[in-house]
Amino acid sequence: MPLEALAGVTPQHALRHPTWKMGPKVTIDSATLVNKAYEVVETRWLYGLEYERIDVVYHPESVVHALVEYVDGSVKAQLAEPDMRLPIQYALLWDRAPSPAPRFDWTADRALHFGEIDARRYPCFAVVLETARSGDLGAMIGLSAADELAVERFLRGDIPFTDIAALLRRGAELGARAKRSREPELEEVIAIDAAVRASLATPAAVA
């Protein structure tokens, strides 16, 4: 939809993901690309890669789930029909096993599209990655709390879709200012989370 129409996106509209069924929270995070930014953070820590070595492309068909480029320029792709039972099963079993998810249909007439992320359309994506690159764990805790609260408020109709990014940035700022250890203990994480949620629970918090 046109960028100027994003402020009018309703929860019902944002929850109609064209290819995935993931529940309300993750579906809204998909609409804002917060979930994809979190996956970049996961990739950085799981594989020990610097953020500069991780790229994200827009792929509306949800068929290619990962791409790995080798030094010779060749690329391997992970393909599957979009079905959350596959990643959940793999996370539980840590092995490949028969699955109830549909098999990939190689006879289907389909095309795969890829493109650059539009920062104007997905400001939340940039907020998450800016916060992650800062290395400030307090800011990341605050951002995570703010994201959960922002999605809740959007689904209740308290804020427009376009205010989610502002709440995320505010949550990161509050978390960065919180008193904590360099690597926060669980009690500190819980305290920062609670403080950010309390600060952002009111309508004035967006501004």
C-alpha positions in Angstrom: 0.0 0.0 0.0 1.1 3.6 -0.4 3.4 4.9 2.4 0.9 7.6 3.3 -1.7 5.0 4.0 0.3 3.1 6.6 -1.1 5.2 9.4 -4.5 3.8 8.7 -3.6 0.1 8.8 -5.9 -1.7 11.2 -5.1 -4.7 13.4 -7.4 -6.8 11.2 -5.5 -5.8 8.1 -2.1 -6.3 9.6 -3.0 -9.7 10.9 -3.9 -11.0 7.5 -0.4 -12.3 6.6 -0.5 -13.6 3.0 1.6 -16.8 3.6 2.2 -17.5 7.3 0.0 -18.3 10.3 2.1 -17.4 13.4 -0.3 -15.9 16.0 -1.0 -12.2 16.6 2.3 -11.0 18.2 4.6 -12.6 15.6 2.3 -11.6 12.7 2.5 -7.9 13.7 6.3 -8.2 14.2 6.3 -9.6 10.6 4.3 -6.7 9.3 6.8 -4.3 10.9 9.8 -6.5 10.1 10.8 -6.5 13.8 10.9 -10.3 13.6 13.4 -10.2 10.7 15.6 -7.8 12.5 15.6 -10.1 15.6 16.7 -12.9 13.2 19.7 -10.8 12.2 20.6 -10.5 15.8 20.2 -14.2 16.3 22.4 -14.9 13.3 25.1 -12.6 14.6 25.3 -14.5 17.9 24.6 -18.0 16.6 27.2 -17.9 13.9 29.7 -15.4 15.3 29.3 -13.0 12.4 29.6 -9.3 12.4 26.5 -7.4 11.4 28.2 -6.1 8.3 28.4 -9.6 7.0 24.6 -10.3 7.3 22.2 -9.1 4.6 18.5 -9.2 4.5 16.3 -9.1 1.3 12.6 -8.7 0.9 11.0 -12.0 -0.4 7.2 -11.9 -0.5 6.6 -15.5 -1.5 8.1 -16.8 1.8 9.6 -19.8 0.0 13.3 -19.1 0.4 14.0 -19.1 4.1 17.8 -18.5 4.1 20.6 -17.9 1.6 24.3 -18.6 2.2 26.8 -17.0 -0.2 30.2 -18.7 -0.5 33.6 -17.1 -1.3 33.3 -18.2 -5.0 30.0 -16.3 -5.4 27.7 -19.3 -5.5 24.7 -19.4 -3.3 22.9 -22.2 -1.4 19.2 -21.7 -0.5 16.9 -23.3 2.1 13.5 -23.7 0.4 10.2 -25.0 1.9 6.5 -24.1 1.8 5.7 -21.5 4.5 4.6 -23.7 7.4 5.6 -23.0 11.0 5.5 -26.7 11.8 8.8 -27.2 10.0 10.9 -24.8 12.0 9.2 -25.8 15.3 9.8 -29.5 14.6 13.4 -28.9 13.8 13.9 -26.8 16.9 12.5 -29.6 19.0 14.2 -32.5 17.4 17.4 -30.9 16.1 17.2 -33.4 13.2 15.4 -34.0 10.0 12.3 -36.2 10.3 9.0 -36.8 8.5 6.7 -33.8 8.9 3.0 -33.1 8.5 3.9 -29.9 6.7 3.2 -29.9 2.9 6.0 -31.0 0.6 7.4 -28.5 -1.8 5.5 -28.5 -5.0 8.0 -28.4 -7.8 5.3 -28.5 -10.5 3.6 -25.2 -9.3 3.9 -22.3 -11.7 5.6 -19.8 -9.4 8.2 -17.0 -9.4 10.5 -15.9 -6.6 11.1 -12.2 -6.1 13.7 -10.4 -4.0 14.3 -6.8 -3.2 15.9 -4.3 -0.9 14.3 -3.4 2.4 12.5 0.0 2.2 13.6 1.9 5.3 10.7 4.3 5.0 8.2 1.5 5.0 9.9 -0.5 7.7 11.4 1.9 10.3 11.1 -0.7 13.1 13.7 -2.9 11.2 16.2 -0.1 11.4 15.5 0.7 15.1 16.1 -2.9 16.1 19.4 -3.1 14.2 20.6 0.3 15.3 20.0 -0.8 18.9 21.7 -4.2 18.4 24.8 -2.7 16.8 25.1 -0.3 19.7 26.0 -3.3 21.9 24.0 -1.8 24.8 22.2 -4.7 26.4 20.0 -2.4 28.5 18.8 -0.8 25.3 18.0 -4.2 23.8 16.0 -5.2 26.9 14.1 -1.9 26.7 13.4 -2.4 23.0 12.1 -5.9 23.5 9.8 -4.8 26.3 8.6 -1.8 24.2 7.9 -4.1 21.2 5.7 -6.4 23.2 3.8 -3.4 24.7 3.6 -1.6 21.3 2.1 -4.6 19.6 -0.5 -5.0 22.5 -1.4 -1.3 22.3 -1.8 -1.5 18.5 -4.0 -4.6 18.6 -6.2 -2.8 21.2 -6.5 0.2 18.9 -4.6 2.5 21.3 -2.0 3.6 18.8 -1.7 3.7 15.0 0.5 1.2 13.2 3.0 4.0 12.4 3.6 4.7 16.1 5.2 1.3 16.8 8.6 2.4 15.7 8.6 5.5 17.9 7.7 3.3 20.9 10.6 0.9 20.1 13.1 3.8 20.0 11.7 5.2 23.2 12.0 1.8 24.9 15.6 1.5 23.8 16.4 4.9 25.2 14.9 4.1 28.5 16.6 0.8 28.7 20.0 2.4 27.9 19.6 4.8 30.8 18.7 2.2 33.4 21.2 1.4 36.1 22.6 -2.1 35.6 25.7 -4.2 35.3 27.6 -4.4 32.1 26.0 -7.8 31.5 22.7 -7.6 33.4 21.7 -10.4 35.7 18.2 -11.9 35.4 16.8 -9.7 38.2 18.1 -6.6 36.4 16.6 -7.7 33.1 13.2 -8.1 34.8 13.5 -4.7 36.5 14.4 -2.9 33.2 11.6 -4.7 31.4 9.1 -3.7 34.0 10.2 -0.1 34.2 10.1 0.3 30.4 6.6 -1.2 30.2 5.4 1.1 33.0 6.8 4.2 31.3 5.3 3.3 27.9 1.8 2.2 29.0 0.2 5.6 28.8 -0.9 7.4 25.6 1.6 10.3 26.1 4.5 7.8 26.0 4.5 7.7 22.2 5.3 11.4 21.9 
